[in-house]
Amino acid sequence: MVVEINADDCTGCQVCVDTCPNGVLALENDVSVVENPDDCDDCGSCIESCPMEAIAETS
């Protein structure tokens, strides 16, 4: 799975960063970013945890 973060919708709450069990996400300039995509195990926890629905799966 590749996830994409919509920076316009992201509020920088850090919920997804704290939820990701593999440390794939990080905050940069108060916006979540995919920092380590190769470490993603497709669990979907970031998508489910985002209160702003700013994260989506891409192909």
N, C-alpha and C positions, 0 to 999 in steps of 0.2 A: 504494500500500500504506500502510496505517496500522499502526504497531506499538504494542503495548501492553506495558508492563513491569509484571510482577507484583512489587510492592515487597516482599511477604513472602518471595519466593524470591531476590530480588536481594541479593548480598553486597557490592556496591560494589567489585568487583574492577577495574573500569574497562576490561576487555577490549573491551566493545562500543564504549565511547567512543573508545578508541584505534583501533579497527578501522573505524569509520564514515568513509568517504572525504569526506563532505559536512558533517561537524560537526553532525549532527542531534541527537546525544545529549550529555548532560552529567551530571555527578554533583552531586546536591544532598542534603546530609545523609546522605552515604554510600549513596545509592541512585541508580541511573541514571534519568534522566527524558528525555522527548522535548522538547527545547528549541526546535528549528527544524523543525517537521513539514513546512512548505512546501518545504524544501530536500531532502527525502527523494526519492531516485530509484528506490526499490523494488529495490535491489540484494540485500537480504537478508543482508548481511554481519554485521549485528548479531545476527540470529537464529542464524545458523550459528556465530558465535564465542562465544556465551554458554555458559559451562560449567555454569551452573545451570539452563539451559533456562527462564529467567525472561522471555524475550521471545517474543511471538507476534504473528502477523499478524492483524489484525482487519478487518472489512469496513466 
